[in-house]
Amino acid sequence: MLAPLVAVVLIALEHLHIVDAASVPFLALAGLVLVATVFSAVHFAEIISARIGEPFGSIVLAGAVTVIEVALIVSMMLAPSEGDVTVARDTVFATVMLVLNGVVGLCLLTGGMRHREQSFQSHGAVAAFSVVGVLATLTLILPNFTLAVEGPYYSTVQLAFVTVVSLVLYGTFLFVQTVRHRGDFLDISTPGEASGHAVPSNGQTALGAAFLALSLAAVIMLAEALAPAVEKGVTAIGFAEAFVGVVIAAIVLLPEGMTAVRAAALNRLQTSLNVSTGSAIASVGLSIPAIAIASFLLGKPLTLGLEGEHVVLLALTLFSGTLTLATGRTTILQGVVHLVIFASFVLLAAAP
């Protein structure tokens, strides 16, 4: 509860010009508060999720994370310097790579070191991975090969179509995961809910909803204040502009990434995979449509097609992920494989 309140105070001081928004102390403090407020937003979304149950709980949590990601991306697009038209593509791609290689690799390595071998339901994991693959291909690879508009762009009609089908695919996956085939996504070792936590009361849920709204508003305004500094900082240390997307994705995924790794350490690999793949699906299936709508309203071009080396990394990720999830069991080997791909992505994002 403290983080969003501190964020509101900082925003008020900045808007009243009581503090210098470009000073290093303010930027450092605002960055720390931004990360803390992201944790708060996810925490309050989980409270609401636990109270209202599925499938609406997953929608609230995914919606909260999507609002944070879209806010950070749009803030970069509206930066004073003409805005970065590739930041949406770079952030979504970074999210996919962070989740499917960084988070999943760390989960598999942590679980493998602690439990030697872990099992999960391949039906649910493969289904989620196939959705990620289709969404990533439609939004990040196919724009390079269309003819209606030259370059890594979709035409207006094409972008509208991809927006609609992304939402349809996300909605269908959510229905399958939480209603129709819910059993395919439950932990083998701990079937059922097995959370061990009491359902929040109406008062706790109402308080959580109020602070969720406050946290999301604070994240949006802090992101707007920090956007120019992040771009300048990445340029100052000599990294490519695409690394801005890595920074945004890391901030957004930090809470869920920690949750996934903790679940793997407790031998609940299915939960880890649900959280990880769910983040990737929401990032592409919800963020891209939201950003597409924002680009229409703002009149900003939206670059989606990846560079050649990133297409190779995405293809390698989807190929390796399919092999990893096909058998229903994992060891430390699969974890190391995915972490190597992730390390390659970070290197190419910083120094193409």
Disulfide bonds with the S-S distance in Angstrom:
none
